[in-house]
Amino acid sequence: MANVIRNMNFKPIIEKVDYQRMAEPQPNATINMRVWDDLSIQRLRSDAVKVTVQRNVKPEPECIFSIEVALSVEVIINTSEYDQLDDAEEYFKTSPVARVLASNIATIMAELTLHSQIGPMITSPVCQFPQ
């Protein structure tokens, strides 16, 4: 299954950016920033799929800000190899495509939060899928 992706020359496209400013945190409060990613695949043509990775940041308790950033890319695939996959989402979760999208999302999130109360939020340049 190593030859599923036929073309690695792709350009990520921003699908969604949602930044919501929330209430100020309580003095000396402990805030946990929950970070997780979602991946989806949409078949565009017989030889192409659209892979979308969305990173979500939600604070607990709800304060400071919440962010959602989604990037997608069209990937040219080898149809016969792709059709033999048991689970295309699982395949792409560990692929270079997901790593490139996660890395770009991490950069966008750092820029969006640069001037926030906590400074730039540096998230991992790899995907973090919930178990």
C-alpha positions in Angstrom: 0.0 0.0 0.0 3.0 2.3 -0.2 2.0 3.6 -3.7 -1.4 5.0 -2.8 -0.3 8.6 -3.3 0.7 9.3 -6.8 1.5 13.0 -6.6 3.0 14.7 -3.7 3.1 18.2 -5.3 0.2 19.8 -3.6 -0.7 23.2 -2.2 -2.8 23.3 1.0 -5.9 25.5 0.9 -7.5 27.1 4.0 -11.0 25.7 4.4 -11.9 27.2 7.8 -10.5 29.6 10.4 -12.7 30.3 13.4 -11.2 32.3 16.3 -13.5 33.2 19.1 -12.4 35.4 21.9 -13.9 34.5 25.3 -14.0 35.8 28.8 -10.8 36.6 30.7 -9.6 33.8 33.0 -10.0 34.1 36.8 -6.9 35.2 38.6 -4.5 32.3 39.4 -6.8 29.9 37.5 -5.5 26.7 36.0 -6.5 26.4 32.3 -6.1 23.3 30.2 -6.0 23.8 26.5 -7.4 20.7 24.8 -6.0 20.2 21.3 -7.2 17.6 18.9 -7.4 17.0 15.2 -10.0 15.6 12.8 -9.3 14.2 9.4 -11.8 13.6 6.6 -11.5 12.4 3.0 -13.8 13.2 0.1 -13.5 11.4 -3.2 -13.4 14.1 -5.9 -12.7 12.0 -9.0 -11.6 8.4 -9.7 -8.0 9.5 -9.4 -8.2 12.2 -6.7 -9.3 12.7 -3.1 -9.6 15.8 -0.9 -7.9 15.3 2.5 -8.9 17.8 5.2 -7.3 18.2 8.6 -9.0 20.4 11.2 -7.2 21.3 14.5 -9.5 22.3 17.4 -8.3 24.2 20.5 -10.8 24.5 23.4 -9.9 25.7 26.9 -11.2 24.1 30.0 -12.7 26.0 31.7 -14.0 28.1 28.7 -12.0 31.3 28.7 -9.3 33.2 26.7 -10.1 31.9 23.2 -11.2 28.9 21.1 -9.8 28.2 17.7 -10.6 25.9 14.8 -8.4 25.8 11.7 -9.0 23.5 8.7 -6.7 23.0 5.7 -7.3 20.6 2.8 -5.4 19.4 -0.2 -6.3 17.5 -3.3 -4.2 14.4 -3.6 -3.8 12.4 -6.9 -4.0 8.7 -6.0 -3.4 5.3 -7.7 -7.0 4.2 -7.9 -6.3 0.5 -7.6 -4.1 0.9 -4.5 -6.6 3.3 -2.9 -9.5 1.0 -3.5 -7.7 -1.8 -1.7 -7.3 0.2 1.5 -9.3 -1.2 4.4 -9.7 2.3 5.9 -8.6 5.3 3.9 -8.8 7.7 6.8 -6.5 5.5 8.9 -4.0 5.4 6.0 -4.0 9.2 5.6 -3.7 9.8 9.3 -0.1 8.6 9.2 0.7 9.8 5.7 3.0 12.7 4.7 -0.2 14.5 3.6 -1.5 14.8 7.2 2.0 15.8 8.5 2.2 18.7 6.0 -1.3 19.9 6.8 -0.7 19.7 10.6 2.6 21.6 10.2 0.9 24.3 8.3 -2.0 24.5 10.8 0.5 24.8 13.7 2.1 27.8 12.0 -1.3 29.5 11.3 -2.4 28.9 15.0 0.9 30.5 16.3 0.3 33.6 14.1 -3.4 33.8 15.2 -2.5 33.7 18.9 0.6 35.8 18.7 -1.0 38.8 20.5 -3.3 36.8 22.8 -3.1 36.9 26.6 -0.9 33.8 26.6 1.3 34.7 23.7 1.7 32.5 20.6 0.2 29.0 21.0 2.6 26.6 19.7 0.9 23.3 18.8 2.5 20.1 17.6 3.4 20.0 13.9 2.0 16.4 13.8 -1.6 15.3 14.0 -3.2 14.6 17.4 -6.1 12.3 16.9 -8.4 11.4 19.8 -8.2 7.8 20.9 
